[in-house]
């Protein structure tokens, strides 16, 4: 089935969709190949054709929808078809369609999703408004000028600036969420970075990598808290094997962040 999907992709790319732009041509050909294989697996299951083994049939049916959802979000962004905001909207639409196809989309689940989204959006907006008020007050007393003079006067020039900023952002990331750092600290660092001639795109990449690392480190570690919220605390029964599994302790999650060679 992998060979069939690849062959159909080449047929679509070189024959069927030659009139499209490069990005859309690639996407259309790939969707054509994967969709054909998925439909074959569905037909094999419903019509009892016995073309595929049960294992390969289940793998295709189970894997293709989530992979399609991931592609809707990340693939469209990487290909430049959608912005991150549009990619999120496409992912939400794809999730709704998958829930509808599985028969799990009802009014109650839709209402719960809307309630959660509204609360989260309200929390984010309150954080943004608070960050903006703080920034305007800080700018009003020329705090940004003091920060710029302090950071541009560090020994070592741009390298000294990057080292100090990396350490500060890493420490803040252990205690603060992304929004506070992005809307309070980052605007204060842009002007000194630009004055030192640092490429702002690469500066943003360094800050992003630094933040993702700091979110994994104690004493807080927001990503560790997210993992804690979805892992079982006590004993639980594995539905697949029927075995009784032990719960996951917080100390085990903390040990999991240590790199193992």
C-alpha positions in Angstrom: 0.0 0.0 0.0 3.0 2.3 0.6 4.2 1.6 -3.0 0.7 2.2 -4.3 0.4 5.5 -2.5 3.9 6.6 -3.8 2.9 5.6 -7.4 -0.3 7.5 -7.2 1.5 10.5 -5.9 3.8 10.5 -8.9 0.9 10.1 -11.2 -0.9 13.0 -9.6 2.2 15.2 -9.5 3.4 14.6 -13.1 0.1 14.0 -14.9 -3.1 15.0 -13.1 -2.2 18.2 -11.3 0.4 19.8 -13.6 -1.7 23.0 -14.0 -1.5 23.9 -10.4 1.2 25.9 -8.5 4.1 24.0 -7.1 2.9 23.9 -3.5 -0.7 23.1 -4.4 0.5 20.5 -6.9 2.5 18.8 -4.2 -0.4 18.8 -1.7 -3.0 17.7 -4.3 -0.8 14.8 -5.4 -0.1 13.7 -1.9 -3.7 13.9 -0.8 -4.7 11.9 -3.9 -2.3 9.1 -3.1 -3.1 8.9 0.6 -6.9 9.2 0.1 -6.9 6.4 -2.5 -5.1 4.1 -0.1 -7.5 5.1 2.7 -10.6 4.4 0.6 -9.2 1.0 -0.4 -8.7 0.1 3.3 -12.3 1.3 4.1 -13.7 -0.7 1.2 -11.7 -3.8 2.2 -13.2 -3.5 5.7 -16.8 -2.8 4.7 -17.0 -5.1 1.7 -14.9 -7.9 3.0 -12.6 -7.9 -0.1 -9.7 -9.5 1.7 -7.2 -7.5 -0.3 -5.3 -6.3 2.7 -4.3 -8.1 5.9 -6.3 -7.0 9.0 -3.2 -5.4 10.5 -2.4 -3.3 7.5 -6.0 -2.4 7.2 -6.3 -1.2 10.8 -3.0 0.7 10.6 -4.2 2.7 7.5 -7.7 3.4 9.0 -6.3 4.4 12.4 -3.3 6.4 11.2 -4.5 8.4 8.2 -7.1 10.7 9.9 -4.7 11.9 12.7 -1.9 12.3 10.2 -4.2 14.3 7.9 -5.1 16.5 10.9 -1.5 17.1 11.7 -0.8 18.0 8.0 -3.7 20.5 8.0 -2.0 22.4 10.8 1.7 22.0 10.3 1.9 21.0 6.7 0.0 24.0 5.4 2.2 26.3 7.5 5.5 24.8 6.3 4.4 25.0 2.7 3.4 28.6 3.0 -0.2 27.9 2.2 -1.6 29.1 5.5 -0.4 31.4 8.3 -0.2 30.0 11.9 -3.6 31.5 12.7 -5.2 30.0 9.6 -3.5 26.7 10.3 -5.1 26.6 13.7 -8.5 27.3 12.1 -7.9 24.5 9.6 -6.9 22.1 12.4 -10.1 23.0 14.4 -12.2 22.4 11.3 -10.5 19.1 10.6 -11.1 18.0 14.2 -14.8 18.8 13.9 -15.0 16.8 10.7 -13.2 13.8 12.3 -15.5 13.9 15.3 -18.5 14.1 13.0 -17.2 11.2 10.9 -16.7 9.1 14.1 -20.2 9.9 15.3 -18.9 11.7 18.4 -19.9 15.2 17.6 -23.0 16.2 19.6 -24.4 19.4 21.1 -22.9 18.7 24.5 -19.4 18.1 23.3 -19.6 21.1 21.0 -20.9 23.3 23.9 -18.0 22.1 26.2 -15.5 22.9 23.5 -16.9 26.4 23.0 -17.0 27.0 26.8 -13.4 26.0 27.2 -12.3 28.1 24.2 -14.1 31.1 25.5 -12.6 30.9 29.0 -9.1 30.3 27.6 -9.5 33.3 25.2 -10.7 35.5 28.0 -7.8 34.5 30.2 -5.3 35.3 27.4 -7.0 38.6 26.7 -6.7 39.6 30.3 -3.0 38.7 30.3 -2.5 40.7 27.1 -4.3 43.8 28.6 -2.3 43.5 31.8 1.0 43.2 29.9 0.1 46.2 27.7 -0.7 48.3 30.7 2.6 47.4 32.3 4.5 48.1 29.1 2.9 51.6 28.6 3.7 52.5 32.2 7.2 51.3 31.9 7.7 53.2 28.6 6.1 56.3 30.2 9.0 56.5 32.7 11.6 55.8 30.0 12.3 52.4 31.4 12.9 51.0 27.9 15.7 53.6 27.3 17.4 52.5 30.5 17.1 48.8 29.5 18.5 49.5 26.0 21.5 51.5 27.4 22.1 48.8 30.0 22.0 45.9 27.5 24.0 47.6 24.7 26.7 48.6 27.2 27.4 45.0 28.3 31.0 43.7 27.8 31.4 41.4 24.8 29.1 43.3 22.4 26.4 41.2 20.8 27.8 38.0 22.2 27.7 39.4 25.8 24.1 40.6 25.1 23.0 37.2 23.8 24.5 35.3 26.8 22.9 37.6 29.4 19.5 37.6 27.6 19.6 33.8 27.2 20.3 33.4 31.0 17.6 35.9 31.9 14.9 34.4 29.6 15.8 30.9 30.8 15.3 31.8 34.4 12.1 33.6 33.7 10.8 30.7 31.7 11.0 28.5 34.9 8.5 30.8 36.6 6.5 32.7 34.0 4.3 31.5 31.1 5.0 32.3 27.5 2.5 35.2 27.2 4.1 37.3 30.0 7.6 36.8 28.5 6.5 37.4 24.9 4.5 40.6 25.6 6.6 42.1 28.4 10.2 41.0 28.0 10.6 40.5 24.2 9.5 44.1 23.2 12.2 45.4 25.6 14.9 43.2 24.0 14.1 44.0 20.4 15.5 47.6 20.4 18.9 46.6 21.9 19.2 43.6 19.6 18.5 45.8 16.6 21.0 48.4 17.8 23.7 45.7 18.1 23.0 44.5 14.5 21.6 41.1 15.5 19.2 39.5 13.0 15.8 39.6 14.6 14.6 36.4 13.0 17.5 34.4 14.4 17.1 36.2 17.7 13.5 35.1 17.9 14.5 31.5 17.1 17.1 31.6 20.0 14.4 32.9 22.3 11.9 30.3 21.2 14.4 27.4 21.8 15.4 28.9 25.1 11.8 29.1 26.3 10.9 25.6 25.2 13.9 24.4 27.2 13.0 26.4 30.3 9.5 25.1 30.3 10.8 21.6 30.9 12.9 22.5 34.0 11.9 22.4 37.6 11.0 24.0 40.0 7.9 24.6 38.0 8.1 23.5 34.4 4.8 24.2 32.7 5.2 21.4 30.2 5.7 19.0 33.1 2.5 20.2 34.7 0.7 19.6 31.4 2.0 16.0 31.4 1.1 15.6 35.1 -2.5 16.5 34.3 -2.9 13.7 31.7 -1.0 10.9 33.5 -2.8 8.6 36.0 -1.9 9.0 39.6 -3.1 5.7 40.9 -3.3 2.2 39.5 -5.2 1.8 36.2 -6.1 -1.0 33.8 -4.8 -1.0 30.3 -7.8 -1.5 28.0 -5.6 -3.2 25.3 -3.9 -5.8 27.4 -6.0 -5.9 30.5 -2.9 -5.5 32.7 -3.0 -3.4 35.9 -0.4 -0.6 35.5 1.2 1.5 38.2 0.5 5.2 38.4 3.1 7.8 37.3 4.7 9.9 40.1 5.7 13.5 39.7 9.3 12.6 40.5 9.3 10.2 37.6 8.1 13.0 35.3 10.9 15.2 36.6 13.5 12.4 36.0 12.2 12.1 32.4 13.5 15.5 31.4 17.1 14.4 32.1 18.9 13.7 28.8 20.0 10.0 28.6 22.9 9.3 26.2 
